[in-house]
Amino acid sequence: MTRSFWDDLVELDRPITDLFRTYALPWWRPSLAFTPDRPHMPVVDVFSRNGDMVVRVELPGIDPEKDVKVTLEEGMLDVKGERKQEKEIKEEGYYRKESAYGAFERRIPVPAGIKDSDLKADYKDGVLEVVVTGAAKAAPKPAIKEISIKTHAGLPAKS
């Protein structure tokens, strides 16, 4: 099998990307950053359901009434909070620690015109679900208008 330029490029890129994900920006892909001092960054899914925008944030072990705040400001849905470590485990045989603790903030853009009355938040089984009513309804497609291209001497004209 013949190697292509793209095979070589992917092979070169993989270790660089792994280093970047692990050390440079651990918040970028928290599942790949196994550093003990990385901040807690909850996983967020954003999808549409029945014309609504749904933001689902995984927050296991967090008391939403005390440790989570959801706000809407300038077109951004902001989920802030803190995952607190109740007690530190110090015992022999502790091989790996991937749990992260500390303050977090996730900001998700919402369509223009959304008001706080359009938001509903519900927390169940460690998952916060914020529904933005009507935010995912299909907007009318703008009309497409073709713009003519001006040509100069020596170039073929558009027909």
C-alpha positions as CSV (number, residue, x, y, z in Angstrom):
1,M,0.0,0.0,0.0
2,T,1.3,3.4,-0.9
3,R,1.5,6.1,1.7
4,S,0.0,9.4,0.9
5,F,0.9,12.9,2.0
6,W,-2.2,12.8,4.2
7,D,-1.0,9.7,6.0
8,D,2.2,11.4,6.8
9,L,0.5,14.5,8.0
10,V,-1.9,12.6,10.3
11,E,1.0,10.6,11.7
12,L,2.9,13.9,12.5
13,D,-0.2,15.6,13.9
14,R,-1.3,12.9,16.3
15,P,1.5,13.3,19.0
16,I,1.3,17.1,18.8
17,T,-2.5,17.0,19.2
18,D,-2.2,14.6,22.2
19,L,0.3,16.9,23.9
20,F,-1.9,19.9,23.3
21,R,-4.9,18.2,24.7
22,T,-3.1,16.8,27.7
23,Y,-0.9,19.8,28.8
24,A,-1.6,23.0,27.0
25,L,-5.3,23.4,27.4
26,P,-6.8,20.8,29.8
27,W,-10.2,22.5,29.8
28,W,-10.4,21.9,26.0
29,R,-10.9,18.1,26.3
30,P,-11.2,17.4,30.0
31,S,-11.6,13.6,29.4
32,L,-8.1,13.5,28.0
33,A,-6.4,15.8,30.5
34,F,-5.3,13.6,33.4
35,T,-3.5,16.3,35.4
36,P,-4.3,16.5,39.1
37,D,-4.8,20.3,39.1
38,R,-7.2,20.6,36.1
39,P,-10.4,22.4,36.9
40,H,-13.8,20.7,36.9
41,M,-15.4,21.1,33.5
42,P,-18.8,19.5,33.3
43,V,-19.9,17.8,30.0
44,V,-22.5,19.8,28.0
45,D,-24.8,18.6,25.3
46,V,-26.8,21.1,23.3
47,F,-29.6,19.8,21.0
48,S,-33.1,20.5,19.7
49,R,-36.3,18.8,20.9
50,N,-39.8,19.8,19.6
51,G,-38.6,23.2,18.5
52,D,-36.9,23.9,21.8
53,M,-33.1,24.2,22.4
54,V,-32.0,21.8,25.2
55,V,-28.8,22.3,27.2
56,R,-27.9,19.2,29.2
57,V,-25.1,19.5,31.8
58,E,-23.7,16.6,33.7
59,L,-23.4,17.6,37.3
60,P,-23.1,14.5,39.5
61,G,-22.5,15.0,43.2
62,I,-23.4,18.7,43.0
63,D,-26.3,20.3,45.0
64,P,-27.9,22.5,42.4
65,E,-29.8,24.6,45.0
66,K,-26.5,25.6,46.7
67,D,-23.7,25.2,44.2
68,V,-25.2,26.0,40.7
69,K,-26.4,29.3,39.2
70,V,-28.1,29.6,35.8
71,T,-28.3,33.0,34.2
72,L,-29.1,34.6,30.9
73,E,-27.1,37.7,29.9
74,E,-26.5,39.4,26.5
75,G,-27.5,36.3,24.4
76,M,-25.5,33.8,26.5
77,L,-26.8,31.1,28.8
78,D,-24.4,30.9,31.7
79,V,-24.1,27.8,34.0
80,K,-21.8,28.5,36.9
81,G,-21.1,26.5,40.0
82,E,-18.7,24.5,42.0
83,R,-18.0,20.9,42.6
84,K,-16.8,20.6,46.2
85,Q,-14.6,17.8,47.5
86,E,-16.1,16.8,50.8
87,K,-13.1,14.8,52.0
88,E,-9.8,14.0,50.5
89,I,-9.0,10.3,50.2
90,K,-5.6,9.4,51.4
91,E,-5.1,5.7,51.4
92,E,-2.6,3.2,50.1
93,G,-3.5,1.6,46.7
94,Y,-4.8,4.8,45.2
95,Y,-3.6,4.4,41.6
96,R,-5.4,7.1,39.6
97,K,-7.5,10.1,40.4
98,E,-9.5,11.5,37.5
99,S,-12.2,13.3,39.5
100,A,-11.9,17.1,39.3
101,Y,-13.2,19.6,41.8
102,G,-13.5,23.4,41.8
103,A,-15.4,26.2,40.2
104,F,-16.7,25.9,36.7
105,E,-18.5,28.0,34.1
106,R,-20.0,27.0,30.8
107,R,-21.4,29.6,28.4
108,I,-23.7,28.7,25.6
109,P,-25.0,31.2,23.0
110,V,-28.7,31.4,22.5
111,P,-30.7,33.0,19.7
112,A,-31.5,36.7,19.8
113,G,-34.7,37.7,21.5
114,I,-34.7,35.0,24.2
115,K,-35.9,36.2,27.6
116,D,-35.4,34.6,31.0
117,S,-39.1,33.6,30.9
118,D,-38.3,31.3,28.0
119,L,-36.0,29.2,30.2
120,K,-36.9,26.2,32.3
121,A,-34.3,24.4,34.4
122,D,-34.7,21.0,35.9
123,Y,-32.2,18.8,37.8
124,K,-32.6,15.1,38.1
125,D,-30.2,12.2,38.7
126,G,-27.1,14.4,38.4
127,V,-28.1,16.1,35.2
128,L,-29.2,19.7,34.8
129,E,-31.4,20.2,31.8
130,V,-32.2,23.8,30.7
131,V,-34.9,24.1,28.0
132,V,-34.9,27.3,26.0
133,T,-38.5,27.4,24.7
134,G,-38.9,28.0,21.0
135,A,-35.1,28.6,20.4
136,A,-34.7,25.8,17.9
137,K,-37.7,26.5,15.6
138,A,-36.6,26.8,12.0
139,A,-36.1,30.4,11.0
140,P,-37.2,31.3,7.5
141,K,-34.4,31.0,5.0
142,P,-33.3,34.4,3.6
143,A,-33.8,34.9,-0.1
144,I,-30.7,34.2,-2.2
145,K,-29.8,37.0,-4.6
146,E,-27.1,36.4,-7.1
147,I,-24.6,39.2,-7.5
148,S,-23.2,39.8,-10.9
149,I,-19.5,39.8,-11.3
150,K,-17.8,42.7,-13.2
151,T,-15.1,41.5,-15.6
152,H,-12.1,43.4,-16.9
153,A,-10.4,43.4,-20.3
154,G,-8.7,40.1,-21.1
155,L,-10.9,38.0,-18.8
156,P,-13.8,35.9,-20.1
157,A,-17.2,37.4,-19.3
158,K,-19.7,35.5,-17.2
159,S,-22.5,34.3,-19.3
